[in-house]
Amino acid sequence: MKIIDIDTLKKTNFLILLVFPVFFILGNSFINLGVIILTFSAFLLYFFNKLDPFSKVENILFGVFFFYISINSLINYTEFNNFLKSIALFRYIFFSAAIVYTLKNTSFEQLKKIKYLYLFIIFFVILDIIFQYFSGSDFFGFKPGMCEEAYCLRYQGPFGKELIAGSFFAYFGLVVIIFFFKNETLNYLLLVLGVVILITGDRSPFITYIIFFTIYIIISNQKFIKKFFLLFLSVVIFLTTINTLKSTKMRYVDFLKNISYSEINKFEKEKNLKNFLEDARNSPWGKHYQVALAMFLEKPILGHGYNSFRIKCSSYEQETRTDTGSHKGCSTHPHNSFLQILSEQGLIGFFILSAIILCALKRIFTLRFKNKDVRIKFVLSAVLFLCFYFPLKPTGSLFSSWLGSITFFTYSFYLFFLDKNKSHN
């Protein structure tokens, strides 16, 4: 009698991977369910020597990182719930390993099903957001976000009140495109995604997109004239979009004139450098960053523990003078990956995370590839994964259900192409 049916596990993993983008839309409950199923599957496969999640240096380092976070939660005990959540972070290692295993053991016909369903979901969300932009609500009746008077600045489509459509396109959309497409088709799809990310009004994912798109142009196998044309075309399309649509102009142009934008009617005000820097300090992000820095300076080695920013930030608002005005220094997280790690996990956590980042960077610059297409896809997936930790842009809470899952969903494709290169060599 079989204790475990490997074929059944493979089929289950395939079905979960097939519908996982729908979970991103449906919300955290469905995301957690999908992650749990894939994690449990990876545990079983690991137990029966079919899968080794710790065969990669990066996964070992993530294991050390999560172990440190759990121990640090006990040392800096704040809430028992936070300690349990810190232990649960280990699921992401097995979750990503399960995705890699599934992709490697998926038939060509199954990959076609994944490809077409993923594309359908991406284009459905695109159409939904465009419909929301012009009609004032999406197919499901969801209204845009950040509305004042006759203008709305954020368009999230089926994500409802969650302003995460830009991140969905910048990470899930991009990783799907680089996995399934190449050359001319890839060029057109990338331009479409760039325009849609602009329309969502989500600036941080657009920074990710610009980094990704720049690297793509540099490393792609296209001739110089095609690269130049693609770059020129993208600049024309993006500038036209930004200056034609009122919402994008307000989000990407007028924002630079008044970084605080506490009131929309202040956008037209010209600012000199001194006022710009002062506005940066008094912006929502500036205040969060000041609080995070103050927390780090008080406990620089260990930090304050997992998820401690939301608990302890209020006591640092007065110290940093960020407790006045329309925006406060306190929030659920610091909105910056490095400051979140420094304030909550201290220098030890920061150095472990840095080791993971440096390991990925080393592979990008030193790994040899026999297949040029695999090399391009590996580098792009690595860049996309590293963008989660890019310090010069605002981020969500690193290990929240949504962001944590899409981070390690992206990371799994980095691991997949790493294995793909190994098999070619």
Order of alpha helices (4+ residues) and beta strands (2+ residues): alpha-alpha-alpha-alpha-alpha-alpha-beta-beta-alpha-alpha-alpha-alpha-alpha-alpha-alpha-alpha-alpha-alpha-alpha-alpha-alpha
